[in-house]
Amino acid sequence: MRNDYPLYNKWLYIVEYLIDICGKYPKNVRFSLCDRITIFSLDVLEAIIEAIYTKQKSDILQNANLYMEKLRALMQISVNKKYISINQYEYISREINEAGKMIGGWIKSCRE
């Protein structure tokens, strides 16, 4: 059933991408910054799964939006500290923004 949701598929890909690039961060931030990046991305994934299977979706999706915003900030830190390239940052930012728009649309449809 989850595979019927494009947002789920997109976010699953984002999580995998973030886990891959976090493996290349310097060791001194791998257990702080990378852990937070991984945790927030997995929190969004969990929220998407919860929203798929529950009737009260709006609050869950709002939480997913909050985690995405935190993730955006951590990715900004990552590019500023040169842990990722500008190209990687631009790519993941586009993907996160597109997923954010999907969540926004879902939230809007829940309110109607």
KAMO-V661405 format. One record per residue. N is the residue number from 0. PSI is psi in whole degrees, -180 to 180 (999 if undefined). OMEGA is omega in degrees with one decimal (none if undefined). D_FIRST is the distance of its C-alpha to the first C-alpha in Angstrom with 2 decimals. Layout:
# KAMO-V661405
N:PSI:OMEGA:D_FIRST + N:PSI:OMEGA:D_FIRST
This chain:
# KAMO-V661405
0:-41:-178.2:0.00 + 1:-30:-178.7:3.80 + 2:-11:176.5:5.34 + 3:-7:-177.0:5.48 + 4:110:180.0:7.68 + 5:-34:179.0:11.03 + 6:-42:178.0:12.38 + 7:-48:-179.1:10.15 + 8:-43:179.7:11.19 + 9:-47:-176.2:14.67 + 10:-34:176.1:15.18 + 11:-43:177.1:14.24 + 12:-42:179.4:16.93 + 13:-44:179.2:19.27 + 14:-47:179.8:19.14 + 15:-42:178.6:20.02 + 16:-46:-178.9:22.75 + 17:-40:177.4:24.20 + 18:-41:178.7:24.40 + 19:-46:-177.4:26.19 + 20:-29:177.9:28.69 + 21:-27:177.5:29.36 + 22:-15:-178.3:30.61 + 23:1:177.1:33.40 + 24:156:175.5:34.63 + 25:149:-177.2:38.04 + 26:-32:-176.3:38.17 + 27:-16:176.8:39.82 + 28:-1:-176.5:36.73 + 29:-32:-177.5:34.01 + 30:6:174.9:33.87 + 31:-74:-177.2:34.18 + 32:-47:-178.0:32.79 + 33:-37:176.8:30.18 + 34:-43:179.6:28.99 + 35:-43:178.4:28.55 + 36:-47:-179.7:26.72 + 37:-45:-178.9:24.30 + 38:-47:-179.6:23.94 + 39:-40:179.8:23.37 + 40:-37:176.8:20.76 + 41:-33:175.2:18.88 + 42:-41:177.1:19.47 + 43:-44:179.4:17.79 + 44:-45:178.1:14.70 + 45:-41:179.8:14.78 + 46:-40:178.5:15.35 + 47:-44:179.4:12.40 + 48:-44:177.6:10.10 + 49:-43:-179.4:12.41 + 50:-34:178.7:12.33 + 51:-38:-171.4:8.65 + 52:3:179.5:9.40 + 53:163:179.1:13.02 + 54:-35:-179.4:15.22 + 55:81:-173.1:17.83 + 56:-31:-168.8:16.25 + 57:-50:-179.1:19.54 + 58:-40:179.8:21.24 + 59:-43:-179.8:18.38 + 60:-33:175.0:18.07 + 61:-41:176.9:21.88 + 62:-40:177.2:21.90 + 63:-41:177.5:19.61 + 64:-41:178.2:22.18 + 65:-45:178.1:24.96 + 66:-36:177.1:23.67 + 67:-40:179.2:23.33 + 68:-41:175.8:26.92 + 69:-40:178.5:28.10 + 70:-40:176.8:26.50 + 71:-42:179.6:28.33 + 72:-42:179.3:31.55 + 73:-34:177.5:31.18 + 74:-34:175.7:30.58 + 75:-43:176.3:33.72 + 76:-42:-178.4:35.64 + 77:-42:-179.8:34.45 + 78:-37:178.7:35.81 + 79:-37:179.8:38.94 + 80:1:178.4:39.73 + 81:33:173.4:39.00 + 82:-24:173.6:36.38 + 83:159:179.7:34.31 + 84:165:175.6:35.67 + 85:-41:180.0:35.73 + 86:-42:177.7:33.55 + 87:-42:179.9:30.89 + 88:-46:179.6:31.16 + 89:-42:-179.1:30.95 + 90:-52:-176.5:27.90 + 91:-32:176.5:25.89 + 92:-43:177.2:27.21 + 93:-44:-178.5:25.98 + 94:-45:179.2:22.47 + 95:-42:178.9:22.48 + 96:-40:178.7:24.04 + 97:-43:176.8:21.53 + 98:-38:177.2:18.65 + 99:-39:176.9:20.98 + 100:-37:177.9:21.37 + 101:-42:178.1:17.67 + 102:-42:178.0:17.66 + 103:-43:176.8:20.89 + 104:-38:178.5:19.58 + 105:-43:177.1:16.71 + 106:-45:179.9:19.44 + 107:-41:-180.0:21.67 + 108:-27:176.7:19.34 + 109:-30:-177.6:18.92 + 110:-21:-176.6:22.72 + 111:999:none:23.32
